[in-house]
Amino acid sequence: MQEIIERLDRIEAMLAQGAREYLDNDAAASFLGLQPNTLEVWRSQATGPAFVRVGRKVMYAVADLREWMEARRQKPLA
């Protein structure tokens, strides 16, 4: 969990410095802590976070990635 929080903090810092609102496949995978190929497989299976296709380029809105992660939040057992 701490790793995810640190990753989100890095992304938020990038956004505060004027970074893009949309991430390419590799940056989105890094944001989620996944391999880029995982997102490619999920797109082919019509699963995973929402994405935008611009020509041949696939982009992910940071807001969509956050929403997708939040929807998968689980409470600890105990």
C-alpha positions in Angstrom: 0.0 0.0 0.0 2.8 2.4 0.9 4.3 1.8 -2.6 1.0 2.8 -4.2 0.9 6.0 -2.1 4.4 6.9 -3.1 3.7 6.3 -6.7 0.6 8.5 -6.5 2.6 11.2 -4.8 5.2 11.1 -7.7 2.4 11.4 -10.3 0.7 14.2 -8.4 4.1 16.0 -8.2 4.5 15.6 -12.0 1.0 17.0 -12.6 1.7 20.0 -10.3 4.7 20.8 -12.5 2.6 20.9 -15.6 2.9 17.3 -16.7 0.3 15.8 -19.0 -3.3 15.1 -18.0 -3.1 11.9 -20.2 -0.4 9.2 -20.0 0.7 6.9 -22.8 0.6 3.1 -22.3 4.0 2.8 -20.6 3.4 5.7 -18.2 0.0 4.5 -17.4 1.4 1.0 -16.6 4.0 2.6 -14.4 1.4 4.6 -12.6 -0.6 1.4 -11.9 2.5 -0.6 -11.0 2.0 -3.0 -14.0 3.9 -4.1 -17.0 2.9 -2.3 -20.2 1.9 -5.6 -21.8 -0.7 -6.1 -19.1 -2.6 -3.0 -20.3 -2.4 -4.2 -23.9 -3.9 -7.6 -22.9 -6.6 -5.9 -20.9 -7.5 -3.7 -23.9 -7.8 -6.7 -26.2 -10.1 -8.4 -23.6 -12.2 -5.2 -23.1 -11.2 -5.0 -19.4 -9.0 -2.6 -17.4 -9.2 1.2 -17.2 -10.9 3.4 -19.8 -8.6 4.6 -22.5 -8.6 7.0 -25.5 -7.3 6.0 -28.9 -5.8 8.9 -30.9 -5.0 7.4 -34.3 -2.7 4.5 -33.3 -1.7 6.0 -30.0 -3.5 4.8 -26.8 -3.8 7.3 -24.0 -5.1 7.0 -20.4 -6.6 10.0 -18.5 -5.0 10.2 -15.0 -8.4 10.8 -13.6 -9.7 7.5 -15.2 -6.7 5.6 -13.8 -7.4 7.0 -10.3 -11.1 6.2 -10.6 -10.3 2.6 -11.8 -7.9 2.1 -8.8 -10.4 3.5 -6.3 -13.1 1.1 -7.6 -10.8 -1.8 -6.7 -10.1 -0.6 -3.2 -10.7 -3.4 -0.7 -10.9 -3.2 3.1 -8.4 -5.4 5.0 -9.7 -8.7 6.5 -9.5 -8.7 10.2 
